[in-house]
Amino acid sequence: MQAGRDAGTDDTAGPAPAGPGAATAAGAATAPGAATGSGPATGSGAGTGSGPAFGARLMAPLLLGSLLNPINSTMIATALVTIGQDFHVGAADTAWLISAMYLASAVGQPSMGRLADRVGPRRVFIAGALTVCAAGVIGTLAPTFALLIVSRVVLGIGTAAAYPAAMAVLRGESRRTGLPTPRQVLGRLSLAALGSAAVGPTLGGLLAATAGWRAVFAVNVPLALLALLGALVWLPADRKGARPGRAGPAAGSLDPLGIALFAAALTCAMVFLLRLADPQWLLLAPAGMLAGVLVWWQLRHPEPFLDLRMLARNGALMRSYLRQGMTYLVIYCVLYGFSQWLEQAYGASSFQAGLILLPMSLAAAVCSLVGARTKGIRVPLTVAAVCLALGSAVFLLLQGTGPLVALLCAGALFGIPQGLSATGNQTAVYAQAPADGVGAAAGLQRTAQYLGAITASGLIGLLYGQRASDSGLHEIALIGIALGLLLLVLTLADRGLRPGSTGSGS
C-alpha cells in the first residue's frame, strides 16, 4: 500500500490525491471502512475520545508512556557500577543490562506496532503499561543478576508498546475528528523522548545515591501506573473488528512466525554488531539464513508482519529509516564516545562530563520544538546533516588539553541534529506510512534507531579499546564527517522531500 501523501508536505495541510487503493497518510481522509469524523469510534473500553481533538487529556498518557523507554535506556547508566559491586560482576556483564533492553526494544517496537494496528492501540498501550509494572517489580526484588537481566528484557518489551501505540492513536484521532495531526503534537512526542533521555542519567544517579540502585527499577511502577490510569480514563476506545478496509480470516492475523523470525535474525545481527572489537563471524551464517527464511515467509503470507512489497514500493519510507539509522549511529557515537573521552582523556569527573554535555541536551530540546513548528521536512533534515558534519569536524580538532568552550560548542552542534532529525524523520514516517499500518511503521523507525545505537557501541569498543583516547575520538569524528556528508547528499537527492513535490514547499 502506498502512502497517500509525500513526506515533503506540511502535516497541517490537506492530503494530496492518492493512487488507487492508497490511504491518506495524515488521516484527514478515511480509509475504506474506517470511522468518520462525525464522532468517536465505538469499541470496548471506557475511553470515548470525546473532548478537544489532540487535547491535553489525550496527550498526557501518550507522552508519559512514550518517555518510559528512553528514560530507562539512560537512567541505568549511573547505577551500573553499584549493581556490579552488589552482584560481584564486571563491566562486561553489566553492559548486558543495557544491551538486553536495546535488543528487546528493537524487536518489540515493530511487534507492538503490529499489534496496535491489528487489535487496537489502546489495548496495546494498556498491556505495555502493565508489563512495565511487572518489570519494575521483578527488577526491584531480583535476587540474582540473571533475573535482573530478565527484568530489563521485560522492560524493553513493555516500554516498546507506548510509542507505536501513540502514533496509531493519533492516526485514529485524525479519523475520528476529520482533522490532520498537527505537527506540534508529533513534536511533543519527540520532546518527551529527548528530554527524558537527557535527564535519565541524573535521575538514575539521584535514585541510586539516595535509595539504592533498586529504586532505578522501582520508579517504573508509579510511572507506569499513572500512564495506565490515564489510558483507561482518557484514551479513545479501540474500534471493533479487524483493521480498516480489510475483511476475511487473514485480516486479524498477527503472523507470529514472522515476528519470531524477525526477532531471531535481528538478535543475531545485533549481537554481532555489539562485538565488533572481537567479531563473532559465525553469527553471520544464522543471521543470513534467518533473514532469507523471513523474506520467503513474508512474501507468501497474506498478512505479513513486514509488508516487504509495500516497503519495496515505498522508497520514501525506506529512505526515512535509512536516515534515522545513520543519524543515530553518529549521535550515539558522540553521546557515548564523547562522554568516555571527557572522563578518561580530558580528565573530567562524571559530574563535570554531565555538565559539559548539558548544552547538547538543551540544544536537542530547543531544536525539537523548532522542528515541530517547521512546515516542511527537507530543510530541517538538511540542517541536521550539515550540523552532524560540522560537529564531527570540531571533534577532529579536540585534544585532551583543549579549551572548554570548544567542548561546549561541539556538544551543542550535535544537539541540533538530534532535535531536528527526531521531529523531521518522525513526521516523514507518519506521512509516508500506510494509514492502517502507522504503528508498525513507527516501530520500525525505532528499530532503525536502535540498530544505529548498537552499531555505535560496537564501533566505540573497536576504536577505543581499553581506554578512550584522542586518536580514537578523531577516528569517530572522521566517521561522523563521512556519514554527515552522505546524509546531506541523500537528503538533497530525495525527491520525496523536495519543495513543491506535492504542492507544498519545505
C-alpha positions as CSV (number, residue, x, y, z in Angstrom):
1,M,0.0,0.0,0.0
2,Q,1.4,3.4,-1.0
3,A,1.4,6.4,1.3
4,G,-1.2,8.9,0.2
5,R,1.0,11.9,0.9
6,D,4.6,12.7,0.2
7,A,6.9,13.5,3.1
8,G,7.6,16.9,1.8
9,T,4.1,18.2,2.6
10,D,3.2,20.2,5.6
11,D,1.5,18.0,8.2
12,T,-1.2,20.6,8.7
13,A,-2.1,20.7,5.0
14,G,-4.8,18.7,3.4
15,P,-4.0,15.3,1.7
16,A,-2.7,15.0,-1.8
17,P,-4.6,12.8,-4.2
18,A,-3.8,9.1,-3.6
19,G,-3.3,6.4,-6.1
20,P,-5.7,3.5,-6.4
21,G,-6.1,1.7,-3.1
22,A,-3.9,4.2,-1.2
23,A,-4.9,5.7,2.1
24,T,-4.2,9.2,3.2
25,A,-1.2,9.4,5.4
26,A,-2.3,12.2,7.7
27,G,-5.7,10.8,8.4
28,A,-7.6,13.8,7.0
29,A,-9.5,11.4,4.8
30,T,-10.5,7.9,5.9
31,A,-9.6,4.5,4.7
32,P,-12.4,2.3,3.4
33,G,-14.5,1.2,6.3
34,A,-12.8,3.5,8.8
35,A,-14.7,5.6,11.2
36,T,-15.5,9.1,10.0
37,G,-15.0,12.3,11.8
38,S,-18.6,12.6,13.0
39,G,-17.9,11.3,16.4
40,P,-15.9,8.9,18.5
41,A,-15.4,5.4,17.2
42,T,-17.1,2.7,19.3
43,G,-15.5,-0.3,20.8
44,S,-14.6,-1.9,24.0
45,G,-13.1,0.1,26.9
46,A,-14.0,3.0,28.9
47,G,-12.5,5.7,26.8
48,T,-14.6,7.6,24.3
49,G,-12.2,10.0,22.8
50,S,-14.5,12.9,23.5
51,G,-13.2,16.4,24.0
52,P,-11.0,18.7,22.0
53,A,-9.0,17.0,19.3
54,F,-5.4,16.2,20.3
55,G,-6.0,17.9,23.7
56,A,-4.2,17.5,27.0
57,R,-6.3,14.5,28.1
58,L,-5.4,12.5,25.0
59,M,-1.8,13.6,25.0
60,A,-1.0,13.2,28.8
61,P,-0.9,9.3,28.8
62,L,0.7,9.2,25.4
63,L,3.6,11.5,26.5
64,L,4.0,9.7,29.8
65,G,4.1,6.3,28.2
66,S,6.4,7.4,25.4
67,L,9.1,8.6,27.8
68,L,9.4,5.3,29.7
69,N,11.6,3.7,27.0
70,P,14.2,6.5,26.5
71,I,14.5,7.3,30.2
72,N,15.1,3.6,31.1
73,S,17.7,3.4,28.3
74,T,19.8,6.1,30.0
75,M,18.7,6.1,33.7
76,I,20.6,2.8,34.5
77,A,24.0,4.2,33.3
78,T,24.8,5.8,36.6
79,A,23.8,2.7,38.6
80,L,25.9,0.1,36.7
81,V,28.9,0.3,39.0
82,T,26.9,-0.2,42.1
83,I,24.9,-3.1,40.6
84,G,28.2,-4.8,39.5
85,Q,29.5,-4.4,43.1
86,D,26.4,-5.9,44.7
87,F,26.3,-8.9,42.3
88,H,30.1,-9.3,42.0
89,V,30.2,-8.9,38.2
90,G,32.3,-6.8,36.0
91,A,31.7,-4.1,33.4
92,A,31.3,-6.6,30.5
93,D,28.5,-8.3,32.4
94,T,26.7,-5.1,33.5
95,A,26.8,-4.0,29.9
96,W,24.2,-6.6,29.1
97,L,21.7,-4.7,31.2
98,I,21.9,-2.0,28.5
99,S,22.2,-4.3,25.5
100,A,19.3,-6.6,26.7
101,M,16.9,-3.7,26.7
102,Y,18.1,-2.4,23.3
103,L,17.6,-5.9,21.8
104,A,14.1,-6.3,23.3
105,S,13.1,-2.8,22.3
106,A,14.4,-3.2,18.7
107,V,12.3,-6.3,18.3
108,G,9.4,-5.1,20.4
109,Q,8.8,-1.7,18.7
110,P,7.6,-3.1,15.4
111,S,5.9,-6.1,17.0
112,M,3.9,-3.8,19.4
113,G,3.2,-1.6,16.4
114,R,1.8,-4.6,14.5
115,L,-0.4,-5.5,17.5
116,A,-1.6,-1.9,17.8
117,D,-2.6,-1.9,14.1
118,R,-4.4,-5.2,14.5
119,V,-6.0,-5.4,17.9
120,G,-6.1,-1.6,18.8
121,P,-3.6,0.9,20.2
122,R,-5.4,1.4,23.5
123,R,-5.3,-2.3,24.3
124,V,-1.6,-2.5,23.4
125,F,-0.8,0.7,25.4
126,I,-2.5,-0.7,28.5
127,A,-0.8,-4.1,28.1
128,G,2.5,-2.3,27.8
129,A,2.0,-0.3,30.9
130,L,1.1,-3.5,32.9
131,T,4.2,-5.1,31.5
132,V,6.4,-2.2,32.7
133,C,4.9,-2.5,36.2
134,A,5.8,-6.2,36.2
135,A,9.3,-5.4,35.0
136,G,9.7,-2.8,37.8
137,V,8.7,-5.3,40.4
138,I,11.0,-8.1,39.0
139,G,14.0,-5.7,38.9
140,T,13.3,-4.3,42.4
141,L,13.1,-7.7,44.0
142,A,15.6,-9.6,41.8
143,P,17.8,-11.8,43.9
144,T,20.2,-12.7,41.1
145,F,21.9,-10.8,38.3
146,A,20.3,-13.2,35.7
147,L,16.9,-12.2,36.9
148,L,17.9,-8.6,36.7
149,I,18.7,-9.0,33.0
150,V,15.3,-10.7,32.6
151,S,13.6,-7.7,34.1
152,R,15.4,-5.4,31.5
153,V,14.2,-7.6,28.7
154,V,10.6,-7.4,30.0
155,L,11.1,-3.7,30.5
156,G,12.2,-3.3,26.9
157,I,9.1,-5.2,25.6
158,G,6.7,-3.2,27.8
159,T,8.1,0.2,27.1
160,A,8.2,-0.6,23.4
161,A,4.4,-0.6,23.2
162,A,3.9,3.1,24.0
163,Y,5.4,5.0,21.0
164,P,3.9,2.9,18.1
165,A,0.6,2.8,20.0
166,A,0.7,6.6,20.5
167,M,1.3,7.1,16.7
168,A,-1.7,4.8,16.0
169,V,-3.8,6.6,18.5
170,L,-3.0,9.9,16.8
171,R,-3.9,8.5,13.4
172,G,-7.2,7.2,14.9
173,E,-7.9,10.7,16.3
174,S,-7.4,12.1,12.9
175,R,-10.1,9.7,11.5
176,R,-12.4,10.5,14.4
177,T,-12.3,14.2,14.0
178,G,-11.5,14.5,10.3
179,L,-8.5,16.7,11.2
180,P,-4.9,16.1,10.3
181,T,-2.5,15.6,13.2
182,P,-0.8,18.9,14.0
183,R,3.0,18.9,13.6
184,Q,3.3,20.3,17.1
185,V,1.7,17.2,18.5
186,L,4.2,14.9,16.9
187,G,6.9,17.3,18.1
188,R,5.8,16.8,21.7
189,L,6.4,13.0,21.4
190,S,9.9,13.7,20.2
191,L,10.5,16.2,23.0
192,A,9.3,13.7,25.6
193,A,11.8,11.2,24.3
194,L,14.7,13.6,24.1
195,G,14.0,15.3,27.4
196,S,13.6,12.0,29.3
197,A,16.7,10.5,27.8
198,A,18.7,13.6,28.8
199,V,17.6,13.6,32.4
200,G,17.8,9.9,32.7
201,P,21.5,9.7,34.0
202,T,20.9,12.5,36.5
203,L,17.7,10.8,37.8
204,G,19.3,7.4,38.0
205,G,22.3,8.8,39.9
206,L,20.0,10.6,42.3
207,L,17.9,7.5,42.9
208,A,20.9,5.2,43.3
209,A,22.6,7.6,45.7
210,T,19.5,8.2,47.9
211,A,17.5,5.0,47.8
212,G,19.9,2.4,46.2
213,W,20.1,1.1,42.7
214,R,16.9,-0.9,43.0
215,A,15.0,2.4,43.0
216,V,16.0,2.8,39.4
217,F,13.7,-0.2,38.7
218,A,11.1,0.6,41.3
219,V,10.4,4.1,39.9
220,N,8.9,2.4,36.8
221,V,5.9,1.1,38.8
222,P,4.3,4.5,39.7
223,L,5.2,6.0,36.3
224,A,3.6,3.0,34.5
225,L,0.5,3.1,36.8
226,L,0.0,6.8,36.0
227,A,0.2,6.1,32.3
228,L,-2.2,3.1,32.8
229,L,-4.7,5.2,34.7
230,G,-4.6,8.0,32.0
231,A,-5.0,5.4,29.2
232,L,-8.1,3.8,31.0
233,V,-9.7,7.2,31.5
234,W,-8.8,9.3,28.5
235,L,-7.6,7.2,25.5
236,P,-10.4,6.6,23.0
237,A,-11.8,3.1,22.7
238,D,-10.4,0.8,20.0
239,R,-12.7,0.3,17.0
240,K,-14.4,-3.1,16.7
241,G,-13.4,-5.7,14.2
242,A,-10.3,-6.0,12.0
243,R,-8.1,-3.3,10.6
244,P,-9.9,-0.8,8.4
245,G,-10.8,-1.8,4.9
246,R,-9.9,-5.5,5.3
247,A,-12.1,-8.5,5.8
248,G,-11.7,-12.2,6.0
249,P,-9.8,-14.6,8.1
250,A,-6.4,-13.0,7.4
251,A,-7.4,-9.5,8.5
252,G,-6.6,-10.1,12.1
253,S,-3.5,-12.3,11.6
254,L,-0.6,-11.3,13.8
255,D,1.9,-13.5,11.9
256,P,3.7,-14.9,15.0
257,L,6.1,-16.9,12.8
258,G,7.1,-13.7,11.0
259,I,7.7,-11.9,14.3
260,A,9.8,-14.8,15.7
261,L,11.9,-15.0,12.5
262,F,12.4,-11.2,12.6
263,A,13.4,-11.3,16.3
264,A,15.8,-14.2,15.8
265,A,17.5,-12.6,12.7
266,L,17.7,-9.2,14.4
267,T,19.1,-10.6,17.6
268,C,21.9,-12.4,15.7
269,A,22.8,-9.3,13.8
270,M,22.7,-7.0,16.8
271,V,24.9,-9.4,18.9
272,F,27.4,-9.3,16.1
273,L,27.3,-5.5,16.0
274,L,27.9,-5.3,19.7
275,R,31.1,-7.3,19.4
276,L,32.9,-5.5,16.6
277,A,36.1,-5.4,18.6
278,D,36.0,-9.3,18.7
279,P,33.9,-10.2,15.7
280,Q,31.7,-13.3,16.1
281,W,31.8,-14.2,12.4
282,L,29.9,-17.4,13.0
283,L,26.8,-15.4,13.8
284,L,26.6,-14.1,10.2
285,A,25.6,-17.5,8.9
286,P,22.4,-18.0,11.1
287,A,21.6,-14.3,10.7
288,G,21.7,-14.6,6.9
289,M,19.8,-17.9,6.9
290,L,17.1,-16.5,9.2
291,A,16.8,-13.3,7.1
292,G,16.3,-15.5,4.0
293,V,13.6,-17.6,5.6
294,L,12.0,-14.4,6.9
295,V,11.8,-12.9,3.4
296,W,10.5,-16.2,1.9
297,W,7.7,-16.3,4.6
298,Q,6.8,-12.7,4.4
299,L,6.3,-12.8,0.6
300,R,4.0,-15.8,1.0
301,H,1.9,-14.7,4.0
302,P,-1.4,-13.0,3.2
303,E,-0.9,-10.5,6.1
304,P,2.8,-10.4,6.7
305,F,4.4,-8.9,9.8
306,L,6.7,-7.0,7.5
307,D,5.0,-5.9,4.3
308,L,8.0,-6.2,2.1
309,R,6.1,-5.5,-1.1
310,M,4.8,-2.2,0.4
311,L,8.3,-1.3,1.6
312,A,9.8,-2.1,-1.8
313,R,7.2,0.3,-3.4
314,N,7.5,2.9,-0.7
315,G,11.0,4.2,-1.3
316,A,10.4,7.4,0.7
317,L,9.7,5.4,3.8
318,M,12.8,3.2,3.4
319,R,14.9,6.3,3.0
320,S,13.5,7.7,6.2
321,Y,14.5,4.6,8.0
322,L,18.0,4.8,6.5
323,R,18.3,8.4,7.6
324,Q,17.2,7.6,11.1
325,G,19.7,4.8,11.5
326,M,22.6,6.7,10.1
327,T,21.8,9.8,12.1
328,Y,21.6,8.0,15.3
329,L,24.7,6.0,14.6
330,V,26.6,9.3,14.6
331,I,24.7,10.7,17.6
332,Y,25.2,7.7,19.8
333,C,28.9,7.5,18.8
334,V,29.2,11.0,20.2
335,L,26.9,10.6,23.2
336,Y,28.8,7.5,24.5
337,G,32.2,8.1,22.9
338,F,32.5,11.8,23.9
339,S,31.4,11.2,27.5
340,Q,34.0,8.4,27.9
341,W,36.7,10.7,26.3
342,L,35.8,13.5,28.7
343,E,36.4,11.3,31.7
344,Q,39.4,9.3,30.5
345,A,41.3,11.6,28.3
346,Y,40.2,15.1,29.2
347,G,40.2,14.3,33.0
348,A,36.7,15.4,33.8
349,S,34.7,13.8,36.6
350,S,31.4,12.1,35.8
351,F,29.5,15.1,37.2
352,Q,31.6,17.5,35.1
353,A,31.2,15.4,32.0
354,G,27.4,15.6,32.5
355,L,27.6,19.4,32.7
356,I,29.7,19.6,29.6
357,L,27.1,17.5,27.8
358,L,24.2,19.8,29.0
359,P,24.4,22.1,26.0
360,M,23.8,19.1,23.8
361,S,20.6,18.2,25.7
362,L,19.4,21.8,25.7
363,A,20.0,22.3,22.0
364,A,18.2,19.0,21.3
365,A,15.2,20.1,23.2
366,V,15.1,23.5,21.7
367,C,15.6,22.2,18.1
368,S,12.9,19.6,18.7
369,L,10.4,22.4,19.4
370,V,11.7,24.4,16.4
371,G,11.4,21.3,14.2
372,A,7.8,20.8,15.4
373,R,6.9,24.3,14.2
374,T,8.6,24.0,10.8
375,K,6.2,23.3,8.0
376,G,8.4,21.3,5.8
377,I,10.7,18.3,6.4
378,R,13.6,18.7,3.9
379,V,15.1,21.9,5.3
380,P,15.3,20.6,9.0
381,L,16.8,17.3,7.8
382,T,19.3,19.2,5.6
383,V,20.4,21.4,8.6
384,A,20.7,18.3,10.7
385,A,23.1,16.6,8.2
386,V,25.2,19.8,8.0
387,C,25.5,20.1,11.7
388,L,26.5,16.4,12.1
389,A,29.4,17.0,9.7
390,L,30.4,20.3,11.3
391,G,30.2,18.9,14.8
392,S,32.3,16.0,13.8
393,A,34.8,18.4,12.2
394,V,35.1,20.2,15.6
395,F,35.7,16.9,17.3
396,L,38.5,16.2,14.9
397,L,40.3,19.3,16.3
398,L,39.8,18.4,20.0
399,Q,42.8,17.4,22.2
400,G,42.9,16.3,25.8
401,T,44.1,19.8,26.8
402,G,41.7,21.7,24.6
403,P,39.6,24.7,25.7
404,L,36.3,24.1,27.4
405,V,34.4,26.4,25.0
406,A,35.3,24.1,22.2
407,L,33.8,21.1,24.0
408,L,30.6,23.0,24.8
409,C,30.3,24.2,21.1
410,A,30.9,20.7,19.8
411,G,28.2,19.3,22.1
412,A,25.7,22.0,21.1
413,L,26.3,21.3,17.4
414,F,25.3,17.7,18.0
415,G,22.2,18.6,19.9
416,I,20.9,20.5,16.8
417,P,20.7,17.4,14.5
418,Q,19.4,15.3,17.4
419,G,16.3,17.6,17.8
420,L,15.7,18.3,14.1
421,S,16.2,14.8,12.9
422,A,13.9,13.4,15.6
423,T,11.0,15.5,14.6
424,G,11.7,15.5,10.9
425,N,12.0,11.8,10.5
426,Q,9.1,11.1,12.8
427,T,6.9,13.4,10.7
428,A,8.2,11.8,7.5
429,V,7.4,8.3,8.7
430,Y,3.9,9.4,9.9
431,A,3.2,10.9,6.5
432,Q,4.7,8.1,4.4
433,A,3.3,5.1,6.3
434,P,0.1,3.3,5.1
435,A,-2.9,4.7,7.1
436,D,-3.6,1.3,8.5
437,G,0.0,0.4,9.4
438,V,1.4,3.5,11.1
439,G,2.0,1.6,14.4
440,A,4.3,-1.0,12.7
441,A,5.9,1.7,10.6
442,A,6.7,3.8,13.7
443,G,8.1,0.7,15.4
444,L,10.4,0.0,12.5
445,Q,11.7,3.6,12.8
446,R,12.7,3.0,16.4
447,T,14.3,-0.3,15.3
448,A,16.5,1.6,12.8
449,Q,17.4,3.9,15.7
450,Y,18.4,1.0,17.9
451,L,20.5,-0.5,15.2
452,G,22.4,2.7,14.9
453,A,22.8,2.8,18.7
454,I,24.2,-0.8,18.9
455,T,26.5,-0.3,15.9
456,A,27.8,2.8,17.6
457,S,28.5,0.8,20.8
458,G,30.4,-1.7,18.7
459,L,32.4,1.0,16.9
460,I,33.3,2.7,20.2
461,G,34.7,-0.6,21.6
462,L,36.6,-1.2,18.4
463,L,38.1,2.3,18.2
464,Y,38.8,3.0,21.9
465,G,39.9,-0.5,23.0
466,Q,40.5,-0.4,26.7
467,R,40.6,3.3,27.2
468,A,39.3,6.4,25.4
469,S,42.0,8.5,23.6
470,D,42.4,11.5,21.3
471,S,43.1,9.2,18.3
472,G,40.0,7.2,19.0
473,L,37.9,10.3,19.2
474,H,39.4,11.6,16.0
475,E,38.5,8.3,14.2
476,I,34.9,8.6,15.5
477,A,34.9,12.2,14.2
478,L,36.1,11.1,10.7
479,I,33.2,8.5,10.6
480,G,30.8,11.3,11.7
481,I,32.0,13.7,8.9
482,A,31.7,10.9,6.3
483,L,28.2,9.9,7.4
484,G,27.1,13.6,7.8
485,L,28.1,14.4,4.2
486,L,26.4,11.2,3.0
487,L,23.2,12.1,4.8
488,L,23.4,15.6,3.2
489,V,23.6,14.1,-0.2
490,L,20.8,11.6,0.5
491,T,18.5,14.3,1.9
492,L,19.1,16.7,-1.0
493,A,18.7,14.0,-3.6
494,D,15.5,12.6,-2.0
495,R,12.7,13.5,-4.4
496,G,10.1,12.9,-1.7
497,L,11.5,15.8,0.3
498,R,11.9,18.3,-2.5
499,P,9.9,21.6,-2.2
500,G,6.8,21.6,-4.3
501,S,6.8,17.8,-4.9
502,T,3.2,17.7,-3.7
503,G,2.4,21.3,-3.9
504,S,4.0,22.3,-0.7
505,G,7.4,23.7,-0.2
506,S,9.8,22.9,2.6
